[in-house]
Amino acid sequence: MNLSKIFDPDLIKIDLKAATKDEAIRQLALVFCGKYPDKNSDEIISAVYERERLGNTSMGRGVAFPHARTDIVTGLYVVLGIFPEGVFADTPDNKPLQLVILLLTPRNISKAYLQSLSGLANFARRPDTLPRLLAAKSPKEVLDIIHNTDINIERDLIVGDVMTSEPPTITPDKTIKEAVNLIFKYKISGLPVVDNSGRLLGEVSESALLKYALPRYEEFLTKRTNQPNIDSLEEILKKSQTVKVGEILVTDPITVSVDTPLTEAASLLLKQNAERLMVVSENKLIGVITKTDIVSKIIRG
């Protein structure tokens, strides 16, 4: 099914104004309730705000996908709003929002919801998307633009539907200290290691850090009377300010493609007891998928 089929021209507005993202969400909820007056706009807005508190739905590049899985609705609804003057919001690249797409879906159709969200994200990532939509003069023209991208959403769930695109990475010449800082900053358990062209070289994880430090510390405990110069665990870890990531990286991470079935990825994570799978294309990293990605995005939305 072409991505354009999930849109209703009555739920497309091309010249909206809002000062904040919250105001933009409220406007789109009112657009929806204008067509479906039996729905309560306050309940919808509350459900969307609840999801927003769990994580920012702004993807950058002037685009946001606020959404809610709620039994207020019985099917998938998509409300598209174009804000030519921009909307102030907390965005990854600090760019104002100009395209806000509100998704409403019941709790029991997560597959359709994830497929639609993935297709919309694919559409929004294309560099010509926003300029073309901003130039559109009517909802029909917006639909034509979406239709002509030839993005389809009728298929089984794949890794690309739930992976984290453009994850934080590190190069092998950086120090362990820098890796730890990134792990702490992004609240993750490890990092892909790439070269300057984005080619995947391996990964560095909390487990790898401990494996680096503990053997030397155990040797210290066993031979401490004869080896007074061997560092303590604390001293070994402090040396992470000079040890390079390339010295401890795991060079054979488990990789999958963006088209790998989600069930296969989940099986790999469990069978290999892996912390993450690296998503690659032509040996270059394009994303990461974890058990948390699968569970949170399917169950929580």
C-alpha positions as a Markdown table, in Angstrom:
| # | Residue | x | y | z |
|---|---|---|---|---|
| 1 | Met | 0.0 | 0.0 | 0.0 |
| 2 | Asn | 1.3 | 3.4 | -1.0 |
| 3 | Leu | 2.1 | 5.7 | 2.0 |
| 4 | Ser | -0.4 | 8.3 | 0.7 |
| 5 | Lys | -3.3 | 5.9 | 1.4 |
| 6 | Ile | -3.1 | 6.5 | 5.1 |
| 7 | Phe | -3.9 | 10.2 | 4.7 |
| 8 | Asp | -7.3 | 11.8 | 4.5 |
| 9 | Pro | -7.3 | 15.1 | 2.6 |
| 10 | Asp | -9.7 | 16.5 | 5.2 |
| 11 | Leu | -7.0 | 16.0 | 7.8 |
| 12 | Ile | -4.3 | 17.9 | 5.9 |
| 13 | Lys | -3.7 | 21.6 | 6.7 |
| 14 | Ile | -1.1 | 23.5 | 4.8 |
| 15 | Asp | -0.9 | 27.0 | 6.4 |
| 16 | Leu | -1.0 | 26.7 | 10.2 |
| 17 | Lys | 0.6 | 28.9 | 12.8 |
| 18 | Ala | 1.7 | 27.9 | 16.3 |
| 19 | Ala | 4.1 | 29.3 | 18.9 |
| 20 | Thr | 5.0 | 26.0 | 20.5 |
| 21 | Lys | 4.8 | 22.3 | 19.8 |
| 22 | Asp | 2.1 | 21.9 | 22.4 |
| 23 | Glu | 0.0 | 24.4 | 20.6 |
| 24 | Ala | 0.7 | 22.7 | 17.3 |
| 25 | Ile | -0.5 | 19.4 | 18.7 |
| 26 | Arg | -3.6 | 21.0 | 20.1 |
| 27 | Gln | -4.4 | 22.5 | 16.7 |
| 28 | Leu | -4.0 | 19.1 | 14.9 |
| 29 | Ala | -6.2 | 17.4 | 17.6 |
| 30 | Leu | -8.9 | 20.1 | 16.9 |
| 31 | Val | -8.6 | 19.4 | 13.1 |
| 32 | Phe | -9.2 | 15.7 | 13.8 |
| 33 | Cys | -12.2 | 16.4 | 16.1 |
| 34 | Gly | -13.6 | 18.9 | 13.5 |
| 35 | Lys | -14.1 | 15.9 | 11.2 |
| 36 | Tyr | -15.0 | 13.5 | 14.0 |
| 37 | Pro | -17.0 | 15.6 | 16.5 |
| 38 | Asp | -17.9 | 12.6 | 18.6 |
| 39 | Lys | -14.3 | 12.4 | 19.8 |
| 40 | Asn | -13.1 | 14.5 | 22.8 |
| 41 | Ser | -10.2 | 16.7 | 21.9 |
| 42 | Asp | -9.0 | 17.1 | 25.5 |
| 43 | Glu | -8.8 | 13.3 | 25.9 |
| 44 | Ile | -6.8 | 13.1 | 22.6 |
| 45 | Ile | -4.4 | 15.9 | 23.6 |
| 46 | Ser | -3.9 | 14.4 | 27.0 |
| 47 | Ala | -3.0 | 11.0 | 25.5 |
| 48 | Val | -0.5 | 12.7 | 23.1 |
| 49 | Tyr | 1.1 | 14.7 | 25.8 |
| 50 | Glu | 1.5 | 11.6 | 27.9 |
| 51 | Arg | 3.5 | 10.0 | 25.1 |
| 52 | Glu | 5.5 | 13.2 | 24.7 |
| 53 | Arg | 6.6 | 13.0 | 28.3 |
| 54 | Leu | 8.1 | 9.6 | 27.6 |
| 55 | Gly | 10.4 | 10.9 | 24.9 |
| 56 | Asn | 10.7 | 13.7 | 22.4 |
| 57 | Thr | 9.0 | 12.9 | 19.1 |
| 58 | Ser | 10.8 | 15.6 | 17.1 |
| 59 | Met | 13.2 | 13.9 | 14.6 |
| 60 | Gly | 15.0 | 17.0 | 13.5 |
| 61 | Arg | 15.0 | 18.5 | 10.0 |
| 62 | Gly | 11.9 | 20.5 | 10.9 |
| 63 | Val | 9.7 | 17.4 | 11.4 |
| 64 | Ala | 7.9 | 15.9 | 14.4 |
| 65 | Phe | 5.6 | 12.9 | 14.8 |
| 66 | Pro | 3.6 | 13.3 | 18.0 |
| 67 | His | 1.5 | 10.2 | 18.5 |
| 68 | Ala | -0.7 | 8.3 | 20.9 |
| 69 | Arg | -1.9 | 4.7 | 21.0 |
| 70 | Thr | -5.3 | 5.1 | 22.6 |
| 71 | Asp | -8.7 | 3.4 | 22.6 |
| 72 | Ile | -10.3 | 6.7 | 21.9 |
| 73 | Val | -10.0 | 5.8 | 18.3 |
| 74 | Thr | -10.7 | 2.5 | 16.5 |
| 75 | Gly | -8.4 | 2.8 | 13.5 |
| 76 | Leu | -5.3 | 4.6 | 12.3 |
| 77 | Tyr | -5.7 | 8.3 | 11.8 |
| 78 | Val | -3.0 | 10.7 | 10.5 |
| 79 | Val | -3.3 | 14.5 | 10.7 |
| 80 | Leu | -0.7 | 16.5 | 8.8 |
| 81 | Gly | 0.0 | 20.1 | 9.6 |
| 82 | Ile | 2.4 | 22.4 | 7.7 |
| 83 | Phe | 3.6 | 25.4 | 9.7 |
| 84 | Pro | 5.5 | 27.6 | 7.2 |
| 85 | Glu | 6.7 | 30.2 | 9.8 |
| 86 | Gly | 8.1 | 27.5 | 12.1 |
| 87 | Val | 7.2 | 26.3 | 15.6 |
| 88 | Phe | 9.5 | 26.7 | 18.6 |
| 89 | Ala | 10.4 | 23.3 | 20.0 |
| 90 | Asp | 13.2 | 21.2 | 21.6 |
| 91 | Thr | 14.6 | 19.5 | 18.5 |
| 92 | Pro | 17.8 | 17.4 | 17.9 |
| 93 | Asp | 19.2 | 19.9 | 15.5 |
| 94 | Asn | 17.6 | 23.1 | 17.1 |
| 95 | Lys | 15.6 | 23.7 | 13.9 |
| 96 | Pro | 12.0 | 25.0 | 14.3 |
| 97 | Leu | 9.3 | 22.6 | 13.3 |
| 98 | Gln | 7.5 | 23.1 | 10.0 |
| 99 | Leu | 6.0 | 19.7 | 9.5 |
| 100 | Val | 4.0 | 18.1 | 12.4 |
| 101 | Ile | 2.3 | 14.8 | 11.7 |
| 102 | Leu | -0.1 | 13.6 | 14.5 |
| 103 | Leu | -0.8 | 9.8 | 14.6 |
| 104 | Leu | -3.6 | 8.3 | 16.5 |
| 105 | Thr | -4.1 | 4.5 | 16.7 |
| 106 | Pro | -5.8 | 2.0 | 19.0 |
| 107 | Arg | -3.6 | -0.1 | 21.2 |
| 108 | Asn | -4.3 | -3.3 | 19.3 |
| 109 | Ile | -2.9 | -2.5 | 15.9 |
| 110 | Ser | 0.8 | -1.8 | 16.7 |
| 111 | Lys | 2.0 | -3.4 | 13.4 |
| 112 | Ala | 0.1 | -0.9 | 11.2 |
| 113 | Tyr | 1.2 | 1.9 | 13.5 |
| 114 | Leu | 4.9 | 1.0 | 13.4 |
| 115 | Gln | 4.8 | 0.5 | 9.6 |
| 116 | Ser | 3.1 | 3.8 | 9.1 |
| 117 | Leu | 5.5 | 5.6 | 11.4 |
| 118 | Ser | 8.5 | 4.0 | 9.7 |
| 119 | Gly | 7.2 | 5.0 | 6.3 |
| 120 | Leu | 6.6 | 8.6 | 7.4 |
| 121 | Ala | 10.1 | 8.7 | 8.9 |
| 122 | Asn | 11.5 | 7.5 | 5.6 |
| 123 | Phe | 9.6 | 10.2 | 3.8 |
| 124 | Ala | 10.7 | 12.9 | 6.2 |
| 125 | Arg | 14.4 | 11.9 | 5.9 |
| 126 | Arg | 14.4 | 12.7 | 2.2 |
| 127 | Pro | 16.1 | 16.1 | 1.7 |
| 128 | Asp | 13.5 | 17.4 | -0.8 |
| 129 | Thr | 10.5 | 16.5 | 1.3 |
| 130 | Leu | 10.1 | 19.6 | 3.4 |
| 131 | Pro | 10.7 | 22.2 | 0.7 |
| 132 | Arg | 8.2 | 20.5 | -1.6 |
| 133 | Leu | 5.5 | 20.3 | 1.1 |
| 134 | Leu | 6.1 | 24.0 | 2.1 |
| 135 | Ala | 5.5 | 24.9 | -1.6 |
| 136 | Ala | 2.3 | 22.8 | -1.8 |
| 137 | Lys | -0.9 | 24.9 | -2.4 |
| 138 | Ser | -3.5 | 22.3 | -1.5 |
| 139 | Pro | -4.1 | 19.1 | 0.4 |
| 140 | Lys | -4.3 | 17.3 | -2.9 |
| 141 | Glu | -0.9 | 18.5 | -3.9 |
| 142 | Val | 0.5 | 17.3 | -0.6 |
| 143 | Leu | -1.0 | 13.9 | -1.3 |
| 144 | Asp | 0.5 | 13.8 | -4.8 |
| 145 | Ile | 3.9 | 14.6 | -3.3 |
| 146 | Ile | 3.6 | 11.7 | -0.9 |
| 147 | His | 2.2 | 9.3 | -3.5 |
| 148 | Asn | 5.0 | 10.0 | -5.9 |
| 149 | Thr | 7.7 | 9.0 | -3.4 |
| 150 | Asp | 6.6 | 5.4 | -4.0 |
| 151 | Ile | 7.0 | 4.5 | -0.3 |
| 152 | Asn | 5.0 | 1.4 | 0.6 |
| 153 | Ile | 4.1 | 0.2 | 4.1 |
| 154 | Glu | 2.4 | -3.1 | 3.4 |
| 155 | Arg | 4.8 | -5.8 | 4.8 |
| 156 | Asp | 5.9 | -7.6 | 7.9 |
| 157 | Leu | 7.8 | -5.6 | 10.6 |
| 158 | Ile | 11.5 | -5.4 | 9.9 |
| 159 | Val | 14.5 | -4.0 | 11.7 |
| 160 | Gly | 14.2 | -0.6 | 10.0 |
| 161 | Asp | 10.8 | -0.1 | 11.6 |
| 162 | Val | 12.1 | 0.0 | 15.2 |
| 163 | Met | 15.9 | 0.6 | 15.0 |
| 164 | Thr | 17.6 | 3.7 | 16.3 |
| 165 | Ser | 18.9 | 5.6 | 13.3 |
| 166 | Glu | 22.1 | 7.6 | 13.5 |
| 167 | Pro | 23.1 | 6.3 | 16.9 |
| 168 | Pro | 26.0 | 7.8 | 18.8 |
| 169 | Thr | 29.4 | 6.3 | 17.7 |
| 170 | Ile | 33.0 | 6.6 | 18.5 |
| 171 | Thr | 36.2 | 6.1 | 16.5 |
| 172 | Pro | 39.1 | 3.8 | 17.6 |
| 173 | Asp | 41.5 | 6.7 | 18.2 |
| 174 | Lys | 39.3 | 8.1 | 21.0 |
| 175 | Thr | 40.0 | 7.2 | 24.6 |
| 176 | Ile | 38.1 | 4.8 | 26.8 |
| 177 | Lys | 37.3 | 7.9 | 29.0 |
| 178 | Glu | 35.6 | 9.5 | 26.0 |
| 179 | Ala | 33.6 | 6.3 | 25.3 |
| 180 | Val | 32.4 | 6.2 | 29.0 |
| 181 | Asn | 31.3 | 9.8 | 28.8 |
| 182 | Leu | 29.2 | 9.0 | 25.7 |
| 183 | Ile | 27.8 | 5.8 | 27.3 |
| 184 | Phe | 26.8 | 7.9 | 30.3 |
| 185 | Lys | 25.4 | 10.8 | 28.3 |
| 186 | Tyr | 23.1 | 8.6 | 26.1 |
| 187 | Lys | 22.3 | 6.1 | 28.9 |
| 188 | Ile | 23.3 | 3.1 | 26.8 |
| 189 | Ser | 25.5 | 0.1 | 27.5 |
| 190 | Gly | 27.8 | 0.4 | 24.6 |
| 191 | Leu | 28.9 | 2.1 | 21.4 |
| 192 | Pro | 29.5 | 1.2 | 17.8 |
| 193 | Val | 33.1 | 1.9 | 16.7 |
| 194 | Val | 33.4 | 3.3 | 13.2 |
| 195 | Asp | 36.1 | 4.8 | 11.0 |
| 196 | Asn | 36.0 | 8.3 | 9.6 |
| 197 | Ser | 33.9 | 7.0 | 6.6 |
| 198 | Gly | 31.3 | 5.4 | 8.8 |
| 199 | Arg | 32.5 | 1.8 | 8.2 |
| 200 | Leu | 31.7 | -0.4 | 11.2 |
| 201 | Leu | 34.9 | -1.7 | 12.9 |
| 202 | Gly | 33.4 | -3.2 | 16.1 |
| 203 | Glu | 31.9 | -2.1 | 19.4 |
| 204 | Val | 33.0 | -1.0 | 22.8 |
| 205 | Ser | 30.7 | -1.9 | 25.8 |
| 206 | Glu | 30.6 | -1.7 | 29.5 |
| 207 | Ser | 31.4 | -5.5 | 29.5 |
| 208 | Ala | 34.5 | -4.8 | 27.4 |
| 209 | Leu | 35.6 | -2.1 | 29.8 |
| 210 | Leu | 35.4 | -4.5 | 32.7 |
| 211 | Lys | 37.1 | -7.3 | 30.8 |
| 212 | Tyr | 40.0 | -4.9 | 30.2 |
| 213 | Ala | 40.3 | -4.0 | 33.8 |
| 214 | Leu | 39.5 | -7.1 | 35.8 |
| 215 | Pro | 42.2 | -9.6 | 34.6 |
| 216 | Arg | 45.0 | -7.2 | 35.6 |
| 217 | Tyr | 43.3 | -6.6 | 38.9 |
| 218 | Glu | 42.9 | -10.3 | 39.6 |
| 219 | Glu | 46.6 | -10.8 | 38.9 |
| 220 | Phe | 47.3 | -8.0 | 41.4 |
| 221 | Leu | 45.2 | -9.8 | 44.0 |
| 222 | Thr | 47.0 | -13.1 | 43.4 |
| 223 | Lys | 50.6 | -11.8 | 43.3 |
| 224 | Arg | 50.3 | -8.5 | 45.2 |
| 225 | Thr | 53.3 | -9.4 | 47.5 |
| 226 | Asn | 55.6 | -10.0 | 44.6 |
| 227 | Gln | 54.1 | -7.4 | 42.2 |
| 228 | Pro | 53.9 | -4.1 | 44.0 |
| 229 | Asn | 53.8 | -2.1 | 40.8 |
| 230 | Ile | 50.6 | -3.7 | 39.3 |
| 231 | Asp | 47.8 | -1.2 | 39.4 |
| 232 | Ser | 44.7 | -1.4 | 41.6 |
| 233 | Leu | 41.3 | -1.6 | 39.8 |
| 234 | Glu | 40.7 | 2.0 | 40.5 |
| 235 | Glu | 44.1 | 3.0 | 39.0 |
| 236 | Ile | 43.5 | 0.8 | 36.0 |
| 237 | Leu | 40.2 | 2.4 | 35.3 |
| 238 | Lys | 41.7 | 5.9 | 35.8 |
| 239 | Lys | 44.2 | 5.1 | 33.0 |
| 240 | Ser | 41.2 | 5.0 | 30.7 |
| 241 | Gln | 42.0 | 8.6 | 30.0 |
| 242 | Thr | 44.9 | 7.4 | 27.8 |
| 243 | Val | 43.9 | 3.9 | 26.7 |
| 244 | Lys | 42.4 | 4.0 | 23.2 |
| 245 | Val | 39.1 | 2.4 | 22.2 |
| 246 | Gly | 40.9 | 0.5 | 19.5 |
| 247 | Glu | 42.7 | -1.5 | 22.2 |
| 248 | Ile | 39.6 | -3.0 | 23.7 |
| 249 | Leu | 36.9 | -3.0 | 21.0 |
| 250 | Val | 35.1 | -6.2 | 20.1 |
| 251 | Thr | 35.7 | -6.7 | 16.4 |
| 252 | Asp | 33.0 | -9.2 | 15.6 |
| 253 | Pro | 29.6 | -7.6 | 16.6 |
| 254 | Ile | 26.5 | -9.2 | 15.4 |
| 255 | Thr | 25.2 | -7.4 | 12.3 |
| 256 | Val | 21.8 | -7.3 | 10.5 |
| 257 | Ser | 20.4 | -5.4 | 7.6 |
| 258 | Val | 17.6 | -2.9 | 7.7 |
| 259 | Asp | 15.4 | -5.5 | 5.9 |
| 260 | Thr | 16.0 | -8.3 | 8.4 |
| 261 | Pro | 12.6 | -9.5 | 9.8 |
| 262 | Leu | 12.1 | -8.2 | 13.3 |
| 263 | Thr | 11.4 | -11.7 | 14.6 |
| 264 | Glu | 14.8 | -12.8 | 13.4 |
| 265 | Ala | 16.5 | -9.9 | 15.1 |
| 266 | Ala | 14.7 | -10.6 | 18.3 |
| 267 | Ser | 15.8 | -14.2 | 18.1 |
| 268 | Leu | 19.4 | -13.2 | 17.5 |
| 269 | Leu | 19.4 | -10.9 | 20.5 |
| 270 | Leu | 18.1 | -13.7 | 22.8 |
| 271 | Lys | 20.1 | -16.6 | 21.4 |
| 272 | Gln | 23.4 | -14.7 | 21.4 |
| 273 | Asn | 22.7 | -12.9 | 24.6 |
| 274 | Ala | 23.7 | -9.8 | 22.8 |
| 275 | Glu | 23.3 | -6.2 | 24.1 |
| 276 | Arg | 22.7 | -4.8 | 20.6 |
| 277 | Leu | 22.7 | -5.6 | 16.9 |
| 278 | Met | 24.5 | -3.4 | 14.4 |
| 279 | Val | 22.5 | -2.4 | 11.4 |
| 280 | Val | 24.7 | -2.1 | 8.4 |
| 281 | Ser | 24.5 | -1.4 | 4.7 |
| 282 | Glu | 27.6 | -2.0 | 2.5 |
| 283 | Asn | 29.7 | -2.4 | 5.7 |
| 284 | Lys | 28.6 | 1.1 | 6.9 |
| 285 | Leu | 26.6 | 1.6 | 10.1 |
| 286 | Ile | 23.1 | 2.9 | 9.6 |
| 287 | Gly | 21.5 | 2.1 | 13.0 |
| 288 | Val | 21.4 | 0.0 | 16.1 |
| 289 | Ile | 18.7 | -2.2 | 17.5 |
| 290 | Thr | 18.3 | -3.5 | 21.1 |
| 291 | Lys | 15.8 | -5.5 | 23.0 |
| 292 | Thr | 14.6 | -2.2 | 24.5 |
| 293 | Asp | 13.9 | -0.8 | 21.1 |
| 294 | Ile | 11.7 | -3.8 | 20.2 |
| 295 | Val | 9.9 | -3.9 | 23.5 |
| 296 | Ser | 9.4 | -0.2 | 24.1 |
| 297 | Lys | 8.4 | 0.7 | 20.5 |
| 298 | Ile | 5.9 | -2.1 | 20.1 |
| 299 | Ile | 4.4 | -2.1 | 23.6 |
| 300 | Arg | 4.8 | 1.6 | 24.6 |
| 301 | Gly | 4.6 | 3.1 | 21.1 |
